[in-house]
């Protein structure tokens, strides 16, 4: 599963040809969550509260890039890295 972003120790991954709804996997210090791209909400799993807030805001800020990667994954094409929350203004 490709890593598409890394920030504040949070690793964001996305599977190729994964099941709907469009989502990504966020992991941090032994926690893992499936996060819906549309609204940044955790579908399954959990993250510490602060990490969950950072991931949700990052997902909302990068929704278009995440959806583009989701489509690339569906098409079995290489995914692109997305800037981390530590680089956002």
Backbone as XML, in Angstrom:
<?xml version="1.0"?>
<chain id="A" units="angstrom">
  <residue number="1" name="UNK">
    <atom name="N" x="0.860" y="-1.168" z="0.000"/>
    <atom name="CA" x="0.000" y="0.000" z="0.000"/>
    <atom name="C" x="0.903" y="1.227" z="0.000"/>
  </residue>
  <residue number="2" name="UNK">
    <atom name="N" x="0.793" y="2.049" z="-1.026"/>
    <atom name="CA" x="1.662" y="3.231" z="-1.146"/>
    <atom name="C" x="1.420" y="4.274" z="-0.057"/>
  </residue>
  <residue number="3" name="UNK">
    <atom name="N" x="2.516" y="4.836" z="0.425"/>
    <atom name="CA" x="2.444" y="5.992" z="1.310"/>
    <atom name="C" x="2.266" y="7.212" z="0.419"/>
  </residue>
  <residue number="4" name="UNK">
    <atom name="N" x="1.221" y="8.017" z="0.703"/>
    <atom name="CA" x="0.977" y="9.196" z="-0.126"/>
    <atom name="C" x="1.248" y="10.500" z="0.623"/>
  </residue>
  <residue number="5" name="UNK">
    <atom name="N" x="1.426" y="10.405" z="1.955"/>
    <atom name="CA" x="1.802" y="11.590" z="2.725"/>
    <atom name="C" x="2.324" y="11.151" z="4.088"/>
  </residue>
  <residue number="6" name="UNK">
    <atom name="N" x="3.132" y="12.018" z="4.668"/>
    <atom name="CA" x="3.714" y="11.758" z="5.975"/>
    <atom name="C" x="3.905" y="13.093" z="6.668"/>
  </residue>
  <residue number="7" name="UNK">
    <atom name="N" x="3.314" y="13.255" z="7.855"/>
    <atom name="CA" x="3.441" y="14.513" z="8.591"/>
    <atom name="C" x="3.190" y="14.270" z="10.075"/>
  </residue>
  <residue number="8" name="UNK">
    <atom name="N" x="3.963" y="14.942" z="10.901"/>
    <atom name="CA" x="3.848" y="14.846" z="12.360"/>
    <atom name="C" x="3.826" y="13.397" z="12.849"/>
  </residue>
  <residue number="9" name="UNK">
    <atom name="N" x="4.531" y="12.504" z="12.163"/>
    <atom name="CA" x="4.549" y="11.093" z="12.528"/>
    <atom name="C" x="3.327" y="10.322" z="12.070"/>
  </residue>
  <residue number="10" name="UNK">
    <atom name="N" x="2.415" y="10.972" z="11.378"/>
    <atom name="CA" x="1.204" y="10.329" z="10.853"/>
    <atom name="C" x="1.505" y="9.858" z="9.434"/>
  </residue>
  <residue number="11" name="UNK">
    <atom name="N" x="1.208" y="8.595" z="9.166"/>
    <atom name="CA" x="1.448" y="8.021" z="7.845"/>
    <atom name="C" x="0.097" y="7.853" z="7.147"/>
  </residue>
  <residue number="12" name="UNK">
    <atom name="N" x="0.017" y="8.381" z="5.928"/>
    <atom name="CA" x="-1.210" y="8.280" z="5.125"/>
    <atom name="C" x="-0.923" y="7.340" z="3.969"/>
  </residue>
  <residue number="13" name="UNK">
    <atom name="N" x="-1.759" y="6.301" z="3.860"/>
    <atom name="CA" x="-1.611" y="5.304" z="2.793"/>
    <atom name="C" x="-2.934" y="5.138" z="2.052"/>
  </residue>
  <residue number="14" name="UNK">
    <atom name="N" x="-2.829" y="4.625" z="0.831"/>
    <atom name="CA" x="-4.025" y="4.332" z="0.056"/>
    <atom name="C" x="-3.766" y="3.051" z="-0.735"/>
  </residue>
  <residue number="15" name="UNK">
    <atom name="N" x="-4.730" y="2.135" z="-0.706"/>
    <atom name="CA" x="-4.626" y="0.898" z="-1.463"/>
    <atom name="C" x="-4.993" y="1.130" z="-2.923"/>
  </residue>
  <residue number="16" name="UNK">
    <atom name="N" x="-4.393" y="0.331" z="-3.804"/>
    <atom name="CA" x="-4.823" y="0.291" z="-5.196"/>
    <atom name="C" x="-6.118" y="-0.499" z="-5.266"/>
  </residue>
  <residue number="17" name="UNK">
    <atom name="N" x="-7.064" y="-0.032" z="-6.070"/>
    <atom name="CA" x="-8.322" y="-0.730" z="-6.340"/>
    <atom name="C" x="-9.050" y="-1.122" z="-5.047"/>
  </residue>
  <residue number="18" name="UNK">
    <atom name="N" x="-9.119" y="-0.206" z="-4.089"/>
    <atom name="CA" x="-9.757" y="-0.455" z="-2.794"/>
    <atom name="C" x="-11.276" y="-0.337" z="-2.919"/>
  </residue>
  <residue number="19" name="UNK">
    <atom name="N" x="-11.983" y="-0.799" z="-1.905"/>
    <atom name="CA" x="-13.451" y="-0.789" z="-1.884"/>
    <atom name="C" x="-13.978" y="0.618" z="-1.586"/>
  </residue>
  <residue number="20" name="UNK">
    <atom name="N" x="-15.177" y="0.950" z="-2.100"/>
    <atom name="CA" x="-15.795" y="2.232" z="-1.771"/>
    <atom name="C" x="-16.300" y="2.228" z="-0.328"/>
  </residue>
  <residue number="21" name="UNK">
    <atom name="N" x="-16.602" y="3.383" z="0.239"/>
    <atom name="CA" x="-16.454" y="4.719" z="-0.332"/>
    <atom name="C" x="-14.987" y="5.128" z="-0.364"/>
  </residue>
  <residue number="22" name="UNK">
    <atom name="N" x="-14.664" y="6.137" z="-1.179"/>
    <atom name="CA" x="-13.277" y="6.599" z="-1.255"/>
    <atom name="C" x="-12.743" y="6.961" z="0.137"/>
  </residue>
  <residue number="23" name="UNK">
    <atom name="N" x="-11.588" y="6.391" z="0.474"/>
    <atom name="CA" x="-11.010" y="6.598" z="1.796"/>
    <atom name="C" x="-9.503" y="6.393" z="1.742"/>
  </residue>
  <residue number="24" name="UNK">
    <atom name="N" x="-8.850" y="6.725" z="2.847"/>
    <atom name="CA" x="-7.426" y="6.447" z="2.985"/>
    <atom name="C" x="-7.200" y="5.890" z="4.382"/>
  </residue>
  <residue number="25" name="UNK">
    <atom name="N" x="-6.014" y="5.382" z="4.603"/>
    <atom name="CA" x="-5.646" y="4.783" z="5.877"/>
    <atom name="C" x="-4.642" y="5.709" z="6.554"/>
  </residue>
  <residue number="26" name="UNK">
    <atom name="N" x="-4.922" y="6.066" z="7.784"/>
    <atom name="CA" x="-4.013" y="6.908" z="8.566"/>
    <atom name="C" x="-3.525" y="6.095" z="9.756"/>
  </residue>
  <residue number="27" name="UNK">
    <atom name="N" x="-2.206" y="6.104" z="9.989"/>
    <atom name="CA" x="-1.680" y="5.403" z="11.158"/>
    <atom name="C" x="-0.762" y="6.330" z="11.937"/>
  </residue>
  <residue number="28" name="UNK">
    <atom name="N" x="-0.810" y="6.137" z="13.261"/>
    <atom name="CA" x="-0.025" y="6.980" z="14.150"/>
    <atom name="C" x="0.168" y="6.248" z="15.470"/>
  </residue>
  <residue number="29" name="UNK">
    <atom name="N" x="1.401" y="6.000" z="15.843"/>
    <atom name="CA" x="1.769" y="5.393" z="17.121"/>
    <atom name="C" x="0.933" y="4.164" z="17.477"/>
  </residue>
  <residue number="30" name="UNK">
    <atom name="N" x="0.788" y="3.250" z="16.536"/>
    <atom name="CA" x="0.063" y="2.014" z="16.790"/>
    <atom name="C" x="-1.438" y="2.086" z="16.568"/>
  </residue>
  <residue number="31" name="UNK">
    <atom name="N" x="-1.965" y="3.262" z="16.297"/>
    <atom name="CA" x="-3.379" y="3.435" z="15.987"/>
    <atom name="C" x="-3.534" y="3.438" z="14.471"/>
  </residue>
  <residue number="32" name="UNK">
    <atom name="N" x="-4.671" y="2.953" z="13.993"/>
    <atom name="CA" x="-4.969" y="3.028" z="12.569"/>
    <atom name="C" x="-6.438" y="3.349" z="12.376"/>
  </residue>
  <residue number="33" name="UNK">
    <atom name="N" x="-6.710" y="4.163" z="11.358"/>
    <atom name="CA" x="-8.087" y="4.543" z="11.052"/>
    <atom name="C" x="-8.278" y="4.595" z="9.549"/>
  </residue>
  <residue number="34" name="UNK">
    <atom name="N" x="-9.472" y="4.241" z="9.104"/>
    <atom name="CA" x="-9.893" y="4.423" z="7.719"/>
    <atom name="C" x="-10.654" y="5.738" z="7.710"/>
  </residue>
  <residue number="35" name="UNK">
    <atom name="N" x="-10.227" y="6.670" z="6.865"/>
    <atom name="CA" x="-10.796" y="8.014" z="6.858"/>
    <atom name="C" x="-11.474" y="8.286" z="5.516"/>
  </residue>
  <residue number="36" name="UNK">
    <atom name="N" x="-12.731" y="8.663" z="5.557"/>
    <atom name="CA" x="-13.509" y="8.974" z="4.353"/>
    <atom name="C" x="-12.987" y="10.274" z="3.742"/>
  </residue>
  <residue number="37" name="UNK">
    <atom name="N" x="-12.727" y="10.270" z="2.455"/>
    <atom name="CA" x="-12.183" y="11.443" z="1.771"/>
    <atom name="C" x="-13.209" y="12.565" z="1.728"/>
  </residue>
  <residue number="38" name="UNK">
    <atom name="N" x="-14.454" y="12.245" z="1.516"/>
    <atom name="CA" x="-15.493" y="13.257" z="1.334"/>
    <atom name="C" x="-15.586" y="14.262" z="2.476"/>
  </residue>
  <residue number="39" name="UNK">
    <atom name="N" x="-15.497" y="13.756" z="3.728"/>
    <atom name="CA" x="-15.695" y="14.652" z="4.867"/>
    <atom name="C" x="-14.616" y="14.539" z="5.945"/>
  </residue>
  <residue number="40" name="UNK">
    <atom name="N" x="-13.614" y="13.673" z="5.728"/>
    <atom name="CA" x="-12.528" y="13.547" z="6.691"/>
    <atom name="C" x="-12.898" y="12.800" z="7.959"/>
  </residue>
  <residue number="41" name="UNK">
    <atom name="N" x="-14.068" y="12.170" z="7.991"/>
    <atom name="CA" x="-14.517" y="11.451" z="9.180"/>
    <atom name="C" x="-13.923" y="10.043" z="9.220"/>
  </residue>
  <residue number="42" name="UNK">
    <atom name="N" x="-13.630" y="9.573" z="10.420"/>
    <atom name="CA" x="-13.116" y="8.217" z="10.608"/>
    <atom name="C" x="-14.264" y="7.225" z="10.437"/>
  </residue>
  <residue number="43" name="UNK">
    <atom name="N" x="-14.074" y="6.278" z="9.523"/>
    <atom name="CA" x="-15.084" y="5.249" z="9.260"/>
    <atom name="C" x="-14.881" y="4.039" z="10.175"/>
  </residue>
  <residue number="44" name="UNK">
    <atom name="N" x="-13.638" y="3.641" z="10.353"/>
    <atom name="CA" x="-13.279" y="2.476" z="11.162"/>
    <atom name="C" x="-11.974" y="2.783" z="11.866"/>
  </residue>
  <residue number="45" name="UNK">
    <atom name="N" x="-11.782" y="2.169" z="13.011"/>
    <atom name="CA" x="-10.546" y="2.346" z="13.748"/>
    <atom name="C" x="-10.567" y="3.629" z="14.560"/>
  </residue>
  <residue number="46" name="UNK">
    <atom name="N" x="-9.374" y="4.041" z="14.992"/>
    <atom name="CA" x="-9.294" y="5.250" z="15.808"/>
    <atom name="C" x="-7.899" y="5.855" z="15.738"/>
  </residue>
  <residue number="47" name="UNK">
    <atom name="N" x="-7.835" y="7.122" z="16.088"/>
    <atom name="CA" x="-6.592" y="7.868" z="16.238"/>
    <atom name="C" x="-6.712" y="8.681" z="17.514"/>
  </residue>
  <residue number="48" name="UNK">
    <atom name="N" x="-5.590" y="9.025" z="18.144"/>
    <atom name="CA" x="-5.683" y="9.952" z="19.271"/>
    <atom name="C" x="-6.380" y="11.241" z="18.828"/>
  </residue>
  <residue number="49" name="UNK">
    <atom name="N" x="-7.063" y="11.893" z="19.743"/>
    <atom name="CA" x="-7.905" y="13.051" z="19.422"/>
    <atom name="C" x="-7.181" y="14.124" z="18.596"/>
  </residue>
  <residue number="50" name="UNK">
    <atom name="N" x="-5.985" y="14.523" z="19.020"/>
    <atom name="CA" x="-5.264" y="15.578" z="18.303"/>
    <atom name="C" x="-4.874" y="15.116" z="16.893"/>
  </residue>
  <residue number="51" name="UNK">
    <atom name="N" x="-4.403" y="13.887" z="16.770"/>
    <atom name="CA" x="-4.042" y="13.352" z="15.454"/>
    <atom name="C" x="-5.276" y="13.280" z="14.560"/>
  </residue>
  <residue number="52" name="UNK">
    <atom name="N" x="-6.416" y="12.880" z="15.119"/>
    <atom name="CA" x="-7.655" y="12.803" z="14.332"/>
    <atom name="C" x="-8.055" y="14.172" z="13.814"/>
  </residue>
  <residue number="53" name="UNK">
    <atom name="N" x="-7.912" y="15.212" z="14.635"/>
    <atom name="CA" x="-8.244" y="16.578" z="14.184"/>
    <atom name="C" x="-7.314" y="17.020" z="13.053"/>
  </residue>
  <residue number="54" name="UNK">
    <atom name="N" x="-6.036" y="16.739" z="13.200"/>
    <atom name="CA" x="-5.061" y="17.120" z="12.165"/>
    <atom name="C" x="-5.373" y="16.395" z="10.858"/>
  </residue>
  <residue number="55" name="UNK">
    <atom name="N" x="-5.635" y="15.100" z="10.946"/>
    <atom name="CA" x="-5.924" y="14.300" z="9.746"/>
    <atom name="C" x="-7.210" y="14.781" z="9.080"/>
  </residue>
  <residue number="56" name="UNK">
    <atom name="N" x="-8.229" y="15.067" z="9.863"/>
    <atom name="CA" x="-9.502" y="15.520" z="9.280"/>
    <atom name="C" x="-9.306" y="16.831" z="8.524"/>
  </residue>
  <residue number="57" name="UNK">
    <atom name="N" x="-8.643" y="17.790" z="9.137"/>
    <atom name="CA" x="-8.429" y="19.073" z="8.466"/>
    <atom name="C" x="-7.568" y="18.902" z="7.229"/>
  </residue>
  <residue number="58" name="UNK">
    <atom name="N" x="-6.535" y="18.070" z="7.321"/>
    <atom name="CA" x="-5.672" y="17.807" z="6.167"/>
    <atom name="C" x="-6.494" y="17.195" z="5.034"/>
  </residue>
  <residue number="59" name="UNK">
    <atom name="N" x="-7.364" y="16.240" z="5.358"/>
    <atom name="CA" x="-8.193" y="15.594" z="4.335"/>
    <atom name="C" x="-9.100" y="16.611" z="3.648"/>
  </residue>
  <residue number="60" name="UNK">
    <atom name="N" x="-9.698" y="17.498" z="4.429"/>
    <atom name="CA" x="-10.567" y="18.518" z="3.841"/>
    <atom name="C" x="-9.769" y="19.476" z="2.957"/>
  </residue>
  <residue number="61" name="UNK">
    <atom name="N" x="-8.564" y="19.839" z="3.400"/>
    <atom name="CA" x="-7.721" y="20.757" z="2.629"/>
    <atom name="C" x="-7.192" y="20.126" z="1.337"/>
  </residue>
  <residue number="62" name="UNK">
    <atom name="N" x="-7.097" y="18.800" z="1.307"/>
    <atom name="CA" x="-6.491" y="18.110" z="0.160"/>
    <atom name="C" x="-7.465" y="17.137" z="-0.506"/>
  </residue>
  <residue number="63" name="UNK">
    <atom name="N" x="-8.748" y="17.415" z="-0.362"/>
    <atom name="CA" x="-9.779" y="16.512" z="-0.900"/>
    <atom name="C" x="-9.593" y="16.227" z="-2.389"/>
  </residue>
  <residue number="64" name="UNK">
    <atom name="N" x="-9.343" y="17.253" z="-3.182"/>
    <atom name="CA" x="-9.208" y="17.050" z="-4.635"/>
    <atom name="C" x="-8.011" y="16.148" z="-4.958"/>
  </residue>
  <residue number="65" name="UNK">
    <atom name="N" x="-6.894" y="16.365" z="-4.269"/>
    <atom name="CA" x="-5.712" y="15.537" z="-4.509"/>
    <atom name="C" x="-5.948" y="14.092" z="-4.061"/>
  </residue>
  <residue number="66" name="UNK">
    <atom name="N" x="-6.658" y="13.936" z="-2.942"/>
    <atom name="CA" x="-6.975" y="12.587" z="-2.469"/>
    <atom name="C" x="-7.889" y="11.862" z="-3.459"/>
  </residue>
  <residue number="67" name="UNK">
    <atom name="N" x="-8.889" y="12.568" z="-3.979"/>
    <atom name="CA" x="-9.786" y="11.941" z="-4.959"/>
    <atom name="C" x="-9.046" y="11.599" z="-6.249"/>
  </residue>
  <residue number="68" name="UNK">
    <atom name="N" x="-8.108" y="12.460" z="-6.650"/>
    <atom name="CA" x="-7.310" y="12.158" z="-7.842"/>
    <atom name="C" x="-6.488" y="10.892" z="-7.605"/>
  </residue>
  <residue number="69" name="UNK">
    <atom name="N" x="-5.905" y="10.747" z="-6.415"/>
    <atom name="CA" x="-5.155" y="9.523" z="-6.104"/>
    <atom name="C" x="-6.082" y="8.317" z="-6.035"/>
  </residue>
  <residue number="70" name="UNK">
    <atom name="N" x="-7.290" y="8.503" z="-5.490"/>
    <atom name="CA" x="-8.253" y="7.403" z="-5.443"/>
    <atom name="C" x="-8.532" y="6.905" z="-6.872"/>
  </residue>
  <residue number="71" name="UNK">
    <atom name="N" x="-8.721" y="7.840" z="-7.803"/>
    <atom name="CA" x="-8.979" y="7.451" z="-9.192"/>
    <atom name="C" x="-7.753" y="6.778" z="-9.801"/>
  </residue>
  <residue number="72" name="UNK">
    <atom name="N" x="-6.555" y="7.297" z="-9.501"/>
    <atom name="CA" x="-5.338" y="6.643" z="-9.992"/>
    <atom name="C" x="-5.249" y="5.219" z="-9.464"/>
  </residue>
  <residue number="73" name="UNK">
    <atom name="N" x="-5.583" y="5.035" z="-8.196"/>
    <atom name="CA" x="-5.568" y="3.692" z="-7.623"/>
    <atom name="C" x="-6.567" y="2.768" z="-8.297"/>
  </residue>
  <residue number="74" name="UNK">
    <atom name="N" x="-7.756" y="3.292" z="-8.591"/>
    <atom name="CA" x="-8.778" y="2.497" z="-9.286"/>
    <atom name="C" x="-8.307" y="2.104" z="-10.678"/>
  </residue>
  <residue number="75" name="UNK">
    <atom name="N" x="-7.522" y="2.989" z="-11.302"/>
    <atom name="CA" x="-6.988" y="2.726" z="-12.637"/>
    <atom name="C" x="-5.656" y="1.980" z="-12.597"/>
  </residue>
  <residue number="76" name="UNK">
    <atom name="N" x="-5.213" y="1.611" z="-11.380"/>
    <atom name="CA" x="-3.941" y="0.912" z="-11.164"/>
    <atom name="C" x="-2.746" y="1.706" z="-11.695"/>
  </residue>
  <residue number="77" name="UNK">
    <atom name="N" x="-2.822" y="3.015" z="-11.526"/>
    <atom name="CA" x="-1.733" y="3.908" z="-11.916"/>
    <atom name="C" x="-0.980" y="4.357" z="-10.671"/>
  </residue>
  <residue number="78" name="UNK">
    <atom name="N" x="0.269" y="4.786" z="-10.824"/>
    <atom name="CA" x="1.026" y="5.259" z="-9.656"/>
    <atom name="C" x="0.329" y="6.445" z="-8.994"/>
  </residue>
  <residue number="79" name="UNK">
    <atom name="N" x="0.368" y="6.447" z="-7.674"/>
    <atom name="CA" x="-0.221" y="7.551" z="-6.920"/>
    <atom name="C" x="0.834" y="8.621" z="-6.693"/>
  </residue>
  <residue number="80" name="UNK">
    <atom name="N" x="0.365" y="9.831" z="-6.441"/>
    <atom name="CA" x="1.273" y="10.956" z="-6.223"/>
    <atom name="C" x="1.320" y="11.311" z="-4.746"/>
  </residue>
  <residue number="81" name="UNK">
    <atom name="N" x="2.476" y="11.790" z="-4.311"/>
    <atom name="CA" x="2.619" y="12.272" z="-2.939"/>
    <atom name="C" x="1.814" y="13.562" z="-2.777"/>
  </residue>
  <residue number="82" name="UNK">
    <atom name="N" x="1.277" y="13.750" z="-1.580"/>
    <atom name="CA" x="0.512" y="14.942" z="-1.246"/>
    <atom name="C" x="1.230" y="15.628" z="-0.081"/>
  </residue>
  <residue number="83" name="UNK">
    <atom name="N" x="1.373" y="16.925" z="-0.168"/>
    <atom name="CA" x="2.049" y="17.677" z="0.893"/>
    <atom name="C" x="1.383" y="17.412" z="2.236"/>
  </residue>
  <residue number="84" name="UNK">
    <atom name="N" x="2.195" y="17.317" z="3.267"/>
    <atom name="CA" x="1.688" y="17.044" z="4.602"/>
    <atom name="C" x="1.161" y="18.285" z="5.295"/>
  </residue>
  <residue number="85" name="UNK">
    <atom name="N" x="0.437" y="18.069" z="6.374"/>
    <atom name="CA" x="-0.126" y="19.174" z="7.161"/>
    <atom name="C" x="0.963" y="20.072" z="7.724"/>
  </residue>
  <residue number="86" name="UNK">
    <atom name="N" x="2.162" y="19.535" z="7.890"/>
    <atom name="CA" x="3.260" y="20.348" z="8.409"/>
    <atom name="C" x="3.766" y="21.334" z="7.380"/>
  </residue>
  <residue number="87" name="UNK">
    <atom name="N" x="3.352" y="21.192" z="6.130"/>
    <atom name="CA" x="3.758" y="22.114" z="5.070"/>
    <atom name="C" x="2.630" y="23.033" z="4.635"/>
  </residue>
  <residue number="88" name="UNK">
    <atom name="N" x="1.425" y="22.811" z="5.160"/>
    <atom name="CA" x="0.273" y="23.653" z="4.804"/>
    <atom name="C" x="0.406" y="25.012" z="5.474"/>
  </residue>
  <residue number="89" name="UNK">
    <atom name="N" x="-0.094" y="26.023" z="4.786"/>
    <atom name="CA" x="-0.079" y="27.374" z="5.357"/>
    <atom name="C" x="-1.297" y="27.617" z="6.206"/>
  </residue>
</chain>
